[in-house]
Amino acid sequence: MAKESEKQTETLLSIADRHKSILDILQLQGGVSVTDLSQRLNVSEVTIRKDLTALEKQNKLYRTHGRAIPISPYIGDRHINEKEKQYVLEKQAIGKAAAAMIHEHDSILMASGTTILFAAKQLVEAKNITVITASVSVSSMLSQNRDIDVVQLGGLVRESSVSVVGSFAENMLKYFNCSQLFIGADGVDLEFGVTTTNMMEANLNRMMMDASQQTILLVDSSKFGKKGFSKICNLDKVDMIITDKNIPQMYLDSLTNLGIEVTIV
């Protein structure tokens, strides 16, 4: 009788309706557990797992550790020219908000990445600041302004990011102390933290954090729920995050609970 009752309950929603509800929940929350879906849709966890398997085969979601997320969290390295064309309006707004935090006589660190580059574009008219950067593109851009002292870190230049990594850059950082570090990321995960696709870049970013008083993460909302190969740091090592309005509510709530200041543009 119990099995018959369960079967009757699970027919309240058709398979198509359940699948739509699951995808709607994922879109809203950015991730959800099997148990939560079972309770919300009033069906067994066995049924939910079958639904998730079917949706995963259709490339509509990704399953991981008893949870579902909208797409695979794992990302590969892409060239800066490709990434620069994505989420342009969001990156422009994030870059503008970041630049507004920089004042005359500040000494700042700027890591690499397209969002960092958008922030640098907002600084081309700045007066009397010092910028230490791993990004060759940022250095080239800002060095055109005589009122900006630019320190280009040395080392091996990564072709995909047009930025330097390695021991030479790391050793240079030992001699600096900056008020702010502006850093990008390829992924931001609540459990795994802030990540990038290159382990040498991740190590350099950690050393940049040690050389600055405040770490400010610049990421568009597409980076939340993603994981790169190399971990930069746990989220509690970040002081502030500047992102766009499409950040999943689950992430916004969790970051706020961690005491991280989140600026939404």
TIDOGU-199869 format. One record per residue (C-alpha): z, x, y. Coordinates in Angstrom, 3 decimals. Example, Ala and Ser with C-alpha at 12.3 -4.5 7.8 and 13.67 -1.06 7.14 Angstrom:
<tilums>
       up     east    north
    7.800   12.300   -4.500
    7.140   13.670   -1.060
</tilums>
This chain:
<tilums>
       up     east    north
    0.000    0.000    0.000
    0.842    2.841    2.369
   -2.606    4.391    1.932
   -4.258    1.014    2.465
   -2.243    0.455    5.665
   -3.219    3.899    6.957
   -6.871    3.252    6.208
   -6.745   -0.040    8.133
   -5.138    1.711   11.122
   -7.749    4.442   11.181
  -10.579    1.920   11.358
   -9.271    0.644   14.706
  -11.399    3.321   16.325
  -14.836    4.120   15.001
  -15.703    7.742   14.272
  -17.931    7.852   17.331
  -15.143    6.458   19.531
  -12.645    8.974   18.166
  -15.030   11.856   18.751
  -15.644   10.717   22.317
  -11.909   10.375   22.928
  -11.262   13.855   21.551
  -13.919   15.408   23.793
  -12.615   13.486   26.819
   -9.082   14.776   26.172
  -10.369   18.343   25.816
  -12.305   18.056   29.053
   -9.203   16.863   30.860
   -6.610   19.187   29.326
   -8.578   22.249   28.270
   -6.942   22.225   24.832
   -4.980   19.962   22.498
   -3.113   20.217   19.190
   -3.969   18.358   15.988
   -0.542   16.706   16.066
   -1.015   15.470   19.628
   -4.458   14.025   18.831
   -3.058   12.318   15.733
   -0.354   10.609   17.761
   -2.580    9.662   20.674
   -5.380    8.241   18.545
   -3.001    6.711   15.992
   -4.637    8.299   12.947
   -3.526   10.857   10.371
   -3.740   14.603   10.965
   -6.093   14.793    7.974
   -8.500   12.494    9.788
   -8.217   14.527   13.000
   -8.983   17.753   11.153
  -12.117   16.142    9.679
  -13.132   15.003   13.162
  -12.622   18.473   14.592
  -14.599   20.060   11.765
  -17.498   17.702   12.435
  -17.413   18.363   16.189
  -17.172   22.111   15.660
  -20.309   22.023   13.481
  -22.046   20.295   16.406
  -20.887   23.154   18.698
  -18.925   20.701   20.838
  -15.534   22.389   20.462
  -13.762   25.349   18.888
  -10.807   25.224   16.506
   -7.986   27.743   16.590
   -4.460   27.751   15.092
   -3.989   24.004   14.774
   -5.574   23.326   18.136
   -8.952   22.479   19.590
  -10.483   23.820   22.785
  -13.788   22.871   24.443
  -15.777   25.988   23.459
  -15.233   29.331   21.743
  -12.748   31.391   23.773
  -14.295   34.706   22.806
  -16.682   36.261   25.279
  -18.935   39.296   25.242
  -19.890   41.774   27.923
  -22.586   40.632   30.349
  -24.332   42.420   33.184
  -23.024   41.918   36.693
  -26.456   40.677   37.834
  -26.194   37.780   35.386
  -22.599   36.889   36.225
  -23.228   37.041   39.966
  -25.526   34.009   39.696
  -22.892   31.823   38.036
  -20.311   29.677   39.879
  -21.545   31.043   43.192
  -19.935   28.424   45.457
  -16.607   28.774   43.672
  -16.677   32.566   43.924
  -17.585   32.411   47.590
  -14.619   30.163   48.309
  -12.273   32.340   46.242
  -13.536   35.472   47.996
  -13.005   33.905   51.408
   -9.431   32.937   50.552
   -8.721   36.444   49.271
  -10.160   38.114   52.374
   -7.954   35.919   54.580
   -4.903   37.603   53.029
   -5.961   41.062   54.228
   -4.822   42.200   57.669
   -5.400   45.146   59.965
   -3.902   48.423   58.723
   -3.574   47.130   55.146
   -4.315   49.474   52.264
   -5.626   47.545   49.285
   -7.017   48.079   45.808
  -10.115   46.222   44.649
  -11.046   46.286   40.972
  -14.493   45.359   39.655
  -16.349   42.139   38.907
  -18.479   39.595   40.688
  -15.617   37.620   42.234
  -14.241   40.863   43.675
  -17.706   41.531   45.082
  -17.731   38.123   46.771
  -14.354   38.971   48.326
  -15.732   42.286   49.588
  -18.623   40.477   51.278
  -16.033   38.671   53.396
  -14.594   42.013   54.527
  -17.712   43.655   55.924
  -16.545   42.923   59.499
  -12.906   43.933   58.920
  -11.123   46.385   61.210
   -8.855   49.307   60.343
   -8.230   48.764   56.647
   -8.328   51.114   53.682
   -9.987   49.987   50.459
   -9.636   51.869   47.190
  -12.050   50.539   44.597
  -13.485   51.058   41.145
  -16.604   49.091   42.055
  -19.585   51.149   43.185
  -21.115   47.994   44.690
  -18.002   47.245   46.743
  -17.802   50.851   47.914
  -21.466   50.889   48.946
  -21.116   47.630   50.855
  -17.900   48.352   52.749
  -18.732   51.979   53.567
  -21.326   50.677   56.045
  -18.435   49.667   58.319
  -16.978   52.659   60.208
  -13.716   50.764   60.699
  -13.062   50.648   56.947
  -11.875   53.720   55.075
  -13.296   53.471   51.570
  -11.998   55.512   48.652
  -14.317   55.396   45.656
  -12.536   56.121   42.404
  -14.382   58.628   40.236
  -15.254   58.611   36.592
  -17.709   57.219   34.082
  -19.891   54.471   35.569
  -20.252   51.408   33.356
  -23.843   50.162   33.474
  -22.981   46.488   32.976
  -20.370   46.289   35.739
  -21.558   49.135   38.016
  -17.949   50.304   38.211
  -16.034   53.391   37.130
  -13.582   53.810   34.262
  -11.832   56.717   32.597
   -9.242   59.423   33.159
  -10.590   60.689   36.491
  -10.133   57.273   38.105
   -6.742   56.828   36.425
   -5.482   60.198   37.689
   -6.553   59.418   41.266
   -4.435   56.262   41.254
   -1.259   58.328   40.807
   -1.533   59.386   44.449
   -1.819   55.915   46.006
    0.511   53.041   46.819
   -1.171   49.877   48.088
    0.120   46.559   49.329
   -2.257   44.408   47.275
   -4.494   44.619   44.248
   -7.362   42.164   43.929
   -8.447   41.977   40.332
  -10.938   39.875   38.374
  -10.958   38.983   34.681
  -13.253   37.764   31.937
  -10.607   35.534   30.420
   -7.226   33.951   31.141
   -5.294   32.622   28.156
   -1.760   31.233   28.261
   -0.707   33.166   25.152
   -2.891   36.296   25.192
   -2.874   36.778   28.952
   -5.473   38.314   31.275
   -8.391   40.031   29.554
  -11.638   41.888   30.053
  -14.399   42.916   27.665
  -13.906   46.694   28.004
  -10.769   48.557   26.916
  -11.241   51.419   29.405
  -11.559   48.928   32.242
   -8.437   47.127   31.026
   -6.468   50.381   31.064
   -7.648   51.236   34.580
   -6.697   47.769   35.774
   -3.173   48.215   34.392
   -2.812   51.465   36.301
   -4.063   49.732   39.436
   -1.271   47.213   38.989
    1.247   50.060   38.885
   -0.167   51.411   42.160
    0.166   48.127   44.063
    3.024   45.968   45.273
    1.283   42.664   44.560
   -1.332   41.687   41.968
   -3.700   38.883   42.972
   -6.044   37.538   40.300
   -9.386   36.135   41.484
  -10.994   33.936   38.811
  -13.147   30.835   38.814
  -12.021   27.957   36.602
  -14.488   28.786   33.802
  -12.331   31.801   32.873
   -9.339   29.728   31.759
   -9.062   29.406   27.996
  -11.335   32.425   27.454
  -10.450   35.730   25.783
  -12.028   39.123   26.276
  -11.733   42.013   23.831
   -9.145   43.972   25.807
   -5.883   42.754   27.260
   -5.038   43.742   30.809
   -1.599   42.161   31.054
    0.564   39.159   30.333
    0.360   36.341   32.840
    3.891   36.962   34.092
    2.696   40.292   35.518
    0.421   38.434   37.967
    1.887   37.429   41.339
   -0.839   35.072   42.542
   -4.014   33.444   41.256
   -6.819   32.189   43.473
   -9.168   29.792   41.697
  -11.198   26.640   42.239
  -10.297   22.970   41.934
  -11.677   22.627   38.400
   -8.821   24.566   36.829
   -7.542   22.544   33.833
   -4.331   20.690   34.706
   -2.627   22.151   31.642
   -3.180   25.657   32.999
   -2.119   24.741   36.513
    1.148   23.253   35.234
    1.849   26.201   32.937
    1.134   28.813   35.611
    3.371   27.008   38.082
    6.165   26.920   35.503
    5.784   30.679   35.087
    6.460   31.086   38.795
    2.909   32.202   39.593
    1.611   31.097   42.975
   -1.728   29.337   42.477
   -4.078   28.888   45.414
   -6.831   26.338   44.800
   -9.986   26.415   46.918
</tilums>
